[in-house]
Amino acid sequence: MKKSRREFLKTTTVAATALGFNLSKGKTKTVNYGAGKPMSILILGGTGFIGPHMVRSAQARGHVITLFNRGKTNTHLFPEVEKLKGDRENDLESLKGRTWDVVIDNSAIRPWWVRDTAQLLKKSVDRYLFTSTRSTYADFSEIGMDETSPQYDPDPSAVDERRSLGYGQDKVLCEREARKAFGDRTLIVRPGLIVGPGDNTDRFTYWPVRIDRGGEVLAPGDPENGVMFIDVRDLAEWYIHLIENGNTGSYNALGPQSPLSFAEFLYGCRAVTNVDVSFTWVETDFLLERKLRPYREFPCWMPAEDDRLGFQRFDLSKPLAAGLTYRPLAVTAFDTLEWYKSQPSERTAKLKAGISAERELEVLEEWHAKKN
Ligand SMILES: NC(=O)c1ccc[n+]([C@@H]2O[C@H](COP(=O)([O-])OP(=O)(O)OC[C@H]3O[C@@H](n4cnc5c(N)ncnc54)[C@H](OP(=O)(O)O)[C@@H]3O)[C@@H](O)[C@H]2O)c1
């Protein structure tokens, strides 16, 4: 039977109080974390792509969530969750005087956002999980990169000057600001390409959707080339596992567990449709000569060459030892395709990533003409 909002809130409050949280006074009472203990978790962000999956994973484990954002994105989500309004750039008022066990910072792309929030929260929150990125690494020319691989070394004065140095360098400075405030209570996660239901960039989505359209699919480069990504649900579940477990330090977040070639990737996506489809592999140089670029016209694809030799071949020992698990590719591909198909027609009229159908056909014709 469906509950009214009032009934729902009443039940949630009773349940939360039984678990040791005091929602009625507008202040969350913190409970020591540990196996089986609910935690109070502040998520900075929470309503974009990765955040909602984290809210659901945390709720499934009985934790109590507060969100902090501007109230602009997906405002319909999580009516039962406490939402604090503010702006990372210049309005942190609603965070003052509150305590939480853990903060998950998803929304920071500017280092002064992390500096201001982390300094404000360092005495009232036990731990700070910062969502960083693989793009903080300065050099991908080595196969087997791990968390100790060299990162960019950006100019620290950019933080006080509120000057952006670009995504990767800004994120390095963000990591440093988190550590400056939280020290060994900091947990940094550096995901690679995050994929799955809800991803509005269509970078992974392009492939299952394109293959599901059927016909001759242009497959880029060398079939043996590697490919790495992480399903957003694996990431979200792992975040909650890490914080329940009390992990700190830095972790890359990439998969799958055993190396996946681009051919296996495409055949894996092909396995979730039953249309007629064939793949034509077109050489990397032929594509590059036509300005058809890795990660642009062909998302997820990065030729293993020169300064990108190791981009798709990270060493996953540390995340695996810390409990990261992976859904099979077929599950990710199937669910992403189903999610995409469930979107309104205006949304699915054009994929946001990948080569257009017309251009793909032209290139395939040129390729066949060259080969014949
Ligand atoms: N997608 C990838 O492949 C990938 C890979 C590596 C790392 N990452 C990292 O993942 C994070 C982004 O994930 P996501 O967007 O899916 O996170 P999310 O937590 O789901 O959503 C971003 C949130 O930030 C809030 N926000 C944006 N600007 C804000 C501001 N000025 N002040 C307060 N809140 C603000 C948005 O809400 P409002 O608009 O309502 O404020 C939204 O709730 C980034 O840190 C990115 O570096 C992504």
The ligand as an ORCA input file, in Angstrom:
! r2SCAN-3c Opt
* xyz 0 1
  N      31.756     11.133    -15.127
  C      32.969     10.610    -15.113
  O      33.335      9.787    -15.957
  C      33.925     11.002    -14.014
  C      35.192     10.409    -13.960
  C      36.058     10.732    -12.907
  C      35.637     11.605    -11.923
  N      34.410     12.194    -11.999
  C      34.017     13.127    -10.946
  O      32.656     12.904    -10.561
  C      32.136     14.119    -10.034
  C      30.838     14.530    -10.719
  O      29.906     13.586    -10.563
  P      28.357     13.956    -10.660
  O      28.147     15.277    -11.338
  O      27.698     12.795    -11.198
  O      28.074     14.149     -9.081
  P      26.710     14.285     -8.329
  O      26.996     14.372     -6.878
  O      25.705     13.292     -8.762
  O      26.175     15.672     -8.915
  C      26.869     16.881     -8.884
  C      26.166     17.764     -7.859
  O      26.860     18.948     -7.624
  C      25.904     19.979     -7.340
  N      26.585     21.231     -7.625
  C      27.083     21.653     -8.809
  N      27.629     22.872     -8.677
  C      27.493     23.216     -7.370
  C      27.848     24.353     -6.613
  N      28.474     25.417     -7.163
  N      27.556     24.376     -5.290
  C      26.905     23.337     -4.703
  N      26.550     22.213     -5.382
  C      26.834     22.166     -6.697
  C      24.744     19.644     -8.250
  O      23.503     20.120     -7.791
  P      22.995     21.631     -8.110
  O      23.165     21.840     -9.581
  O      21.563     21.605     -7.687
  O      23.838     22.538     -7.299
  C      24.736     18.111     -8.170
  O      23.971     17.663     -7.064
  C      33.147     15.198    -10.280
  O      33.870     15.396     -9.099
  C      34.041     14.590    -11.351
  O      35.333     15.117    -11.293
  C      33.541     11.919    -13.011
*
